[in-house]
Amino acid sequence: MKQNYRNQGRSFTGRHTRRRDSRVARRMSRSLTVVLSLALSAGLLSSVFAGGPTESFATTGCPLPTDGQVVHLTDQQLVGWSQGRNSFGPVSVNLNAGTYRVMAASYDAHSTKPDQVQTGEQWFIEGYYDHGQVFRTPATPDLPESTDVATFTIADRIQIPDTDALTVFHAHIGTDEPNSVVPLCVGFYQLDAPTPTVPINPVCPLSDGIVVQITSTKLLADSANRRSFGPVNVVIEPGTYDVVLASFDDHTNKPEQEQKKEQWRAITWADGVVQWESPPIADLPEPLDNYISQTVATSVSFPNGVSAVVAEHAHGAGNGPQSIAPICMAFVPAAGQQTPETPTEPDTPTTPDGTPPTDGTPPTDGTPPEDGTPPEDGTPPEDGTPPEDGTPPDNGTPPEDG
């Protein structure tokens, strides 16, 4: 019996010990869970502020001025190498067409990485409309290692069409350095349209020769309906001429425009048949020239004259609009030729019906004037009245004074 009791006592003691160990293990497990949770939280906070493969930017917001259309992009890093994200987007926007100054804000936690040297922390923006690219900005400058956040003006003046989406790209994709940078936000600040300095109805700059006014309506290379203008009826007599063309575009009002093929040619007609096609005029230089005139051909023979002129853009579709107005042209008689003159009425005779003029001047037939003044040659009048100098008349009749 004693033995049995002792055995039972040992059995009881063992069960009590196991229950105590189980409680201790549970307490230790709970403590470890708390420690791990704190460690994980610390690690996540460190990741947010110190940087890492998925670094985020934990600040109050975008540092760009708020007087424009500011688009918040992402708080995630872009990197240049292939082990991470190189682009972000598309981000939906509603940006109306206009001329803008574009600013951008970059971030990297440089203050927590004092030994880091990355000189290509740059990115750029592409804009889209209906899934088609409509513009692309220059890249941001590198974010200096001495700062965590910086704002940049990446375009002082850029023409932007209607835009419904943006995507940002790292500027150095495929490099050996990550050049990690966060493209925080971008701002579009619309600029006031410049005051027009060009008249609504521009004038032809030509004056020599026979000037033909064509149109101030602009020809467009990429429009089937506006590639040509005319015919414009003219009257050019047969002859040999130098041909001068003049172009117009209001470049002063759109200094950001870049079109290098603003050219047109003249096609001449006579009696319903094409007679000649001119070489194209040179491109109208940008940004501030509004007119250009050029002699495109010399000593051109027009044996049938010219009855109509058509202005045609010198380039076709695929070159963009290349807008240009064929304002006028001139046919200048070649050297040795006179400009045809308009016929005039013949000179009116002094006395078409033989009637003497009213100033008393005698006609050439010797008929005395109406006021009785003798002719200048001393011939007496037909009524026998002696002349004032007393000379007797030819018929011998003595004068009245004896």
ZAMARGU-4260 file (C-alpha; in steps of 0.2 Angstrom, whole numbers, plus 5000, padded with zeros to 4 digits):
<rodrens>
0) 5000/5000/5000 | 5014/5012/5004 | 5022/5008/4988 | 5007/5011/4979 | 5005/5028/4987
5) 5022/5033/4983 | 5019/5028/4965 | 5004/5038/4965 | 5012/5053/4973 | 5026/5052/4960
10) 5013/5052/4946 | 5003/5067/4954 | 5019/5077/4955 | 5024/5073/4937 | 5007/5079/4931
15) 5008/5095/4941 | 5026/5099/4934 | 5020/5097/4916 | 5005/5109/4919 | 5017/5122/4926
20) 5029/5120/4912 | 5015/5122/4900 | 5009/5138/4908 | 5027/5145/4907 | 5029/5141/4889
25) 5012/5150/4885 | 5018/5165/4894 | 5035/5165/4885 | 5026/5163/4869 | 5015/5178/4872
30) 5030/5188/4877 | 5040/5183/4861 | 5025/5188/4851 | 5025/5205/4858 | 5043/5207/4856
35) 5042/5201/4838 | 5027/5213/4835 | 5037/5227/4841 | 5052/5222/4831 | 5042/5221/4815
40) 5034/5238/4819 | 5051/5246/4821 | 5057/5237/4805 | 5043/5244/4795 | 5045/5262/4802
45) 5063/5260/4798 | 5059/5255/4780 | 5048/5270/4778 | 5060/5283/4784 | 5077/5275/4780
50) 5074/5267/4763 | 5073/5250/4756 | 5067/5241/4740 | 5049/5247/4743 | 5053/5264/4751
55) 5039/5276/4753 | 5038/5294/4757 | 5029/5298/4773 | 5026/5317/4773 | 5012/5329/4774
60) 5010/5330/4755 | 5017/5338/4739 | 5028/5353/4741 | 5024/5361/4724 | 5014/5378/4723
65) 4995/5376/4723 | 4991/5389/4711 | 4991/5377/4696 | 4985/5359/4692 | 4995/5348/4704
70) 4995/5329/4701 | 5000/5318/4715 | 5009/5303/4707 | 5017/5290/4720 | 5027/5288/4736
75) 5035/5273/4728 | 5053/5273/4722 | 5058/5271/4704 | 5075/5264/4700 | 5086/5263/4685
80) 5092/5245/4686 | 5081/5230/4682 | 5078/5224/4700 | 5064/5236/4703 | 5051/5247/4696
85) 5056/5259/4682 | 5039/5267/4679 | 5023/5272/4687 | 5006/5275/4679 | 4995/5278/4671
90) 4988/5291/4682 | 4971/5299/4676 | 4971/5318/4674 | 4960/5331/4665 | 4972/5343/4658
95) 4966/5355/4645 | 4976/5360/4630 | 4987/5376/4633 | 5004/5383/4636 | 5011/5378/4653
100) 5026/5379/4665 | 5029/5362/4672 | 5036/5359/4689 | 5041/5342/4698 | 5045/5336/4715
105) 5058/5322/4719 | 5062/5313/4735 | 5075/5301/4742 | 5079/5298/4761 | 5097/5305/4759
110) 5098/5310/4777 | 5098/5292/4782 | 5110/5286/4769 | 5125/5298/4771 | 5137/5286/4762
115) 5126/5285/4746 | 5132/5292/4730 | 5119/5292/4716 | 5120/5305/4703 | 5106/5300/4691
120) 5091/5301/4702 | 5080/5308/4688 | 5063/5305/4680 | 5052/5312/4666 | 5033/5312/4662
125) 5024/5307/4646 | 5006/5313/4643 | 4993/5303/4634 | 4976/5306/4626 | 4964/5292/4621
130) 4979/5280/4624 | 4990/5290/4612 | 5006/5299/4618 | 5004/5318/4616 | 5019/5326/4625
135) 5035/5321/4634 | 5044/5333/4647 | 5062/5335/4649 | 5070/5324/4664 | 5071/5332/4681
140) 5089/5336/4687 | 5097/5324/4699 | 5091/5325/4717 | 5106/5332/4726 | 5113/5320/4740
145) 5112/5335/4752 | 5093/5336/4752 | 5079/5324/4754 | 5066/5334/4744 | 5068/5346/4730
150) 5057/5354/4717 | 5062/5358/4699 | 5055/5368/4684 | 5057/5355/4670 | 5049/5366/4657
155) 5048/5385/4657 | 5035/5385/4642 | 5028/5369/4634 | 5013/5368/4623 | 5002/5353/4629
160) 4987/5346/4620 | 4972/5339/4629 | 4978/5325/4641 | 4969/5312/4650 | 4983/5301/4658
165) 5001/5303/4664 | 5015/5290/4666 | 5032/5293/4674 | 5048/5285/4669 | 5065/5283/4677
170) 5077/5293/4666 | 5091/5280/4667 | 5084/5263/4664 | 5096/5249/4662 | 5111/5256/4672
175) 5121/5247/4685 | 5116/5259/4699 | 5099/5260/4706 | 5098/5279/4706 | 5082/5277/4717
180) 5070/5292/4717 | 5052/5295/4722 | 5042/5305/4709 | 5031/5313/4721 | 5021/5325/4711
185) 5020/5336/4696 | 5012/5353/4693 | 5005/5361/4678 | 5004/5381/4678 | 4995/5388/4663
190) 5003/5403/4656 | 4993/5418/4649 | 4992/5419/4631 | 5004/5432/4623 | 4996/5448/4617
195) 4994/5446/4598 | 5005/5458/4589 | 5001/5453/4571 | 4985/5460/4563 | 4971/5448/4560
200) 4971/5452/4541 | 4990/5452/4537 | 4996/5463/4522 | 5006/5457/4507 | 5024/5463/4508
205) 5027/5464/4489 | 5026/5479/4478 | 5036/5477/4463 | 5029/5470/4447 | 5011/5463/4445
210) 5006/5458/4463 | 4993/5444/4465 | 4984/5444/4482 | 4981/5425/4486 | 4975/5422/4504
215) 4979/5424/4523 | 4970/5407/4526 | 4984/5394/4531 | 4988/5379/4521 | 4990/5363/4531
220) 5001/5349/4525 | 4991/5335/4534 | 4974/5341/4529 | 4967/5335/4512 | 4954/5350/4512
225) 4967/5363/4516 | 4983/5358/4506 | 4979/5370/4492 | 4969/5387/4489 | 4962/5393/4472
230) 4961/5396/4458 | 4963/5414/4460 | 4959/5423/4443 | 4972/5435/4436 | 4977/5444/4420
235) 4995/5442/4416 | 5000/5446/4398 | 5012/5434/4389 | 5030/5438/4392 | 5045/5433/4403
240) 5044/5436/4422 | 5053/5434/4438 | 5042/5425/4450 | 5041/5431/4469 | 5032/5422/4483
245) 5027/5428/4500 | 5022/5418/4515 | 5014/5423/4532 | 5012/5414/4549 | 5009/5422/4566
250) 5025/5416/4574 | 5025/5430/4586 | 5009/5423/4594 | 5016/5405/4596 | 5035/5406/4600
255) 5035/5388/4606 | 5030/5381/4589 | 5043/5371/4579 | 5038/5368/4561 | 5052/5367/4549
260) 5043/5364/4533 | 5031/5379/4531 | 5033/5380/4512 | 5021/5382/4497 | 5022/5383/4478
265) 5012/5392/4464 | 5004/5383/4450 | 4999/5394/4435 | 4985/5391/4423 | 4981/5398/4405
270) 4965/5394/4396 | 4961/5380/4409 | 4977/5371/4407 | 4992/5370/4419 | 5006/5380/4412
275) 5020/5380/4425 | 5023/5375/4443 | 5035/5385/4454 | 5049/5379/4465 | 5043/5380/4484
280) 5047/5395/4494 | 5059/5393/4509 | 5053/5388/4526 | 5047/5403/4536 | 5060/5404/4551
285) 5055/5403/4569 | 5051/5409/4582 | 5048/5428/4578 | 5048/5430/4559 | 5030/5432/4553
290) 5034/5435/4534 | 5046/5429/4521 | 5047/5433/4503 | 5058/5425/4490 | 5062/5425/4471
295) 5059/5407/4467 | 5062/5408/4448 | 5069/5421/4436 | 5066/5423/4417 | 5051/5412/4416
300) 5042/5413/4399 | 5023/5413/4399 | 5019/5413/4381 | 5001/5411/4384 | 5000/5423/4399
305) 4992/5418/4415 | 4974/5417/4419 | 4973/5409/4436 | 4985/5404/4450 | 4983/5390/4463
310) 4994/5389/4479 | 4998/5372/4485 | 5007/5366/4501 | 5024/5359/4497 | 5023/5344/4509
315) 5011/5330/4511 | 5003/5321/4526 | 5015/5313/4538 | 5024/5330/4541 | 5012/5337/4553
320) 5002/5353/4549 | 5016/5364/4544 | 5004/5379/4543 | 5008/5393/4531 | 4998/5406/4523
325) 5002/5410/4504 | 4998/5428/4506 | 5003/5434/4489 | 5015/5433/4474 | 5022/5444/4461
330) 5026/5443/4442 | 5040/5455/4439 | 5045/5458/4421 | 5062/5451/4417 | 5077/5462/4414
335) 5074/5472/4397 | 5055/5470/4398 | 5043/5484/4403 | 5028/5481/4414 | 5013/5480/4403
340) 5003/5496/4405 | 4984/5498/4405 | 4978/5507/4389 | 4972/5525/4391 | 4961/5536/4381
345) 4969/5547/4367 | 4972/5565/4370 | 4957/5576/4367 | 4961/5589/4353 | 4962/5607/4358
350) 4948/5613/4345 | 4940/5597/4339 | 4926/5606/4329 | 4936/5621/4323 | 4929/5633/4336
355) 4942/5644/4343 | 4947/5642/4361 | 4939/5654/4374 | 4955/5662/4378 | 4956/5672/4362
360) 4970/5662/4354 | 4967/5662/4335 | 4966/5645/4327 | 4979/5640/4314 | 4967/5644/4299
365) 4968/5663/4302 | 4949/5665/4307 | 4948/5680/4319 | 4943/5678/4337 | 4926/5682/4342
370) 4932/5698/4351 | 4939/5706/4335 | 4957/5706/4341 | 4968/5706/4325 | 4979/5692/4321
375) 4997/5693/4327 | 5003/5694/4309 | 4995/5711/4306 | 4982/5705/4293 | 4967/5717/4293
380) 4951/5710/4298 | 4939/5706/4284 | 4927/5721/4288 | 4941/5733/4282 | 4944/5741/4299
385) 4962/5748/4299 | 4974/5740/4311 | 4978/5750/4327 | 4996/5755/4321 | 4988/5765/4306
390) 4994/5754/4292 | 4983/5756/4277 | 4973/5741/4271 | 4979/5732/4256 | 4964/5738/4246
395) 4970/5756/4246 | 4956/5763/4255 | 4962/5778/4266 | 4960/5777/4284 | 4947/5787/4293
400) 4959/5800/4300 | 4964/5806/4282
</rodrens>
